[in-house]
Amino acid sequence: MSSQTITEDQRDCLQEVINVAMGQASDKLARFLETFVHLEVPDIELVSTSEVTAMLASNYEQNPVSLVSQGFSGAEGLRGEALLIYSKINADEIADLLGYTEDEATHTEQLTDISSLLTTTFLEGLAEQIETQLSYSAPRVMMLQEQGIARQLEEKTFNWEYALKVNISYLVTDHSFNCDMLLLFPGTAVEVLKQVLDQILEDF
């Protein structure tokens, strides 16, 4: 991936943009959920398809997890995919977190609802920071808890050679709930994002 790079200034700018978006998302989520939501400093790096699948398998293969995918897109070819990853213990907290009564929603519906909330809240903040609009596909439950992540990833085809990966962790302390969100901007979208960051740096 020698030709696919992001400069230190671009990375720092993206880090600041994401930090502001995270602050806005944390505030909105806290008001909606009526609890404190903490988002950890994100990890940003360029990765290949194989690196993403290997990382997911390494980090989550030992524990039952649920994986939800939601695509997003904007102007000028800006697009990406958000992956929400929940361990079994955290997936079991979703009904209480959302205030659902027993049997009010299926497990898949609960995963869909919380994923849509977490993803769109952050992406709305990100879109505001880079002065664009994003549209979203419906969240899709890609994997259920009893299935291994490595086997399920074989069914997930990433149609890109490399991507910019942003890894964000959510923590809701009152409910002992946490999950990981991976934002993946594929190669063509990375070039668009870099142009946006360069414009922000120039205006600054």
Secondary structure, 3 states (H helix, E strand, C coil): CCCCCCCHHHHHHHHHHHHHHHHHHHHHHHHHHCCCEEECCCEEEEEEHHHHHHHHHHHHCCCCEEEEEEEEECHHHCEEEEEEEEEHHHHCCHHHHHCCCCCCCCHHHHHHHHHHHHHHHHHHHHHHHCCCCCEECCCEEEECCCCCHHHHHCCCCCCCCEEEEEEEEEEEHHHCEEEEEEEEEEHHHHHHHHHHHHHHHHHC
